[in-house]
Amino acid sequence: MPDHVSRWPEGHSLPALPQQRQSGPRSESVELTPGERDAFAELVRQLRDRGI
């Protein structure tokens, strides 16, 4: 780091920033029915074909 840039002391948080999480959010999942899986696959195909 260049000498002209001051560093915030290590281990001290910036007072204007909220405390950050140490890990990401837990993941969630749901089971889809065969019909829901087919409908989702069709939606993905339509979006792909439109270039979205």
Secondary structure, 3 states (H helix, E strand, C coil): CCCCCCCCCCCCCCCCCCCCCCCCCCCCCCCCCHHHHHHHHHHHHHHHHHCC
